[in-house]
Amino acid sequence: MAAEAGKVDPMHQFTIEPLFGTDGWQVAGYNIPFTNSALWMVITALALLIFVAGGMKRELVPGRWQMAVESFTGFIDGMLAANVGPAGKKYVPYIFSLFMFILFANVLGMLPLGVIPGAHPFTFTSHFSATGVLAIMSFAIVLIVGFWKHKLHFFSLFVPHGTPLPMIPLIFMIELVSFLVRPFSLGLRLFVAMMAGHVLLEVLSGFVISGLNAGLGIGPVVSLLSFVLMIAIVALEVLVAAIQAYVFALLTSLYLNDAENLH
């Protein structure tokens, strides 16, 4: 949070900054520093790795950790079975990793570490560059599966069954554009949801600071009300973090269903 003269810049939290003196790193003429965004991607990946590893003990009487991992795995397995069918079993590792990675990223980015100098969490899912890469990766898998399994017959996905012959060119173009927009909308949905929530929390924190700096009068009342609202928004943001991870995984499974079954 950047505060100057009692003012809060709600967009400062999204600034990508090089870390550990890597701002001068160059590869083939391109600047590729290790940034705060990359750091929290690594932290998220390590946290997910630890979470999964701790739940793979396969004890006869599973503990809470193992039950948590198995519950998430079963949840993803059930979602793919419902949306893709028996062929969805092979996508469980990918969709599970995708869902958990986004979920951990969203939740870790909300940790109340801003009071510790240099430890401010960074929600990289609030950047379209990150969510867009995840969306393109999922879309690429859909294309590979579709063409690998159906060859050129995959294009029949863009011509619904029973379409009148004169309407086929127009319907084909509409369906094709709609299909190509999928990765953009998939990444945009997650990016907008996470960015909006963090901006709102930053604005409310500005009200809290401004109210306290205003001295006696209505200032403390505004601060108190803003702080209470912040607590409610944080609870809502935790829910949004889980829902957005689920929506991303669900839509990816639906797109995989199109590639597998041409529905």
C-alpha positions, 0 to 999 in steps of 0.5 A: 500500500502506497500512502503519501500525505494520508492518501492511498494509491489503490493501483500501487499494489499491482506494480511489478517490481524487480527484486534482489538487484535483478533489474539489469538482467538481460537475455538476447536483448530482453530485460528479464528481472526476477519480479515480485510477481515471479516470486509469488508464483514460486511461493504459490507453486511451493505451497501447492507442492507441499500441500499435495506432498503432505496428503500423499501418505496414503495412511490406512486411517487418513488424517485431516491433511490427506483427507483435504487433498483427497477431497479436492482430488475427488471434487475435480474428478467428479467435475470432469466425470460430469462434464467430460465423461469417462474420457475426463479421467486423464485430465484430472492431474491438469485440472486439479493443478490448475484449480489449486494453483489459482486458488492458492494464488488468490488466497495467498495474495490476500494474506495480511502481511502488509504491516511487515516491511518488504513482505507485502503479498502480490496477487499475480492473478490480478494481472492479465498477463498471468491469467492470459497465459493460463487461459492460452495454455488450457486453450492450446490443450483443447486444440491439441486434443481436438485435432489429435482425436478428430483431425479435420472433423474437429471443424464440425464443432463450429457447425451445429447439427441441423444447420440449414445449408445456406446458413452454414458459412455465417454460422461457421464464422460466428461459432469460430469467432466465439471459440477463439474468444474463449481464452480471452474471456477465460483470462479476463474474468479471473483478472477482473474479479481479483483486481476489482476486489483488491482495489476496493479493499485499498480504497476502504483502507484509504478511508480508514487512514484518512478518517484517523488523520482527520482527528475528532469528529466524523473522521473516526466514525468513517474509519470504523465503518470502513474497517467493518466493511473491509472485514465483510469484503475480505470474507467476500473476497475469500469466497470470490477467490474460491469461486473464480478458481472453480469457474476457471477449472469448470470452463476448461473442463467444458472446453475439453468436453467440446474437444473430446466429444464435439458437443 
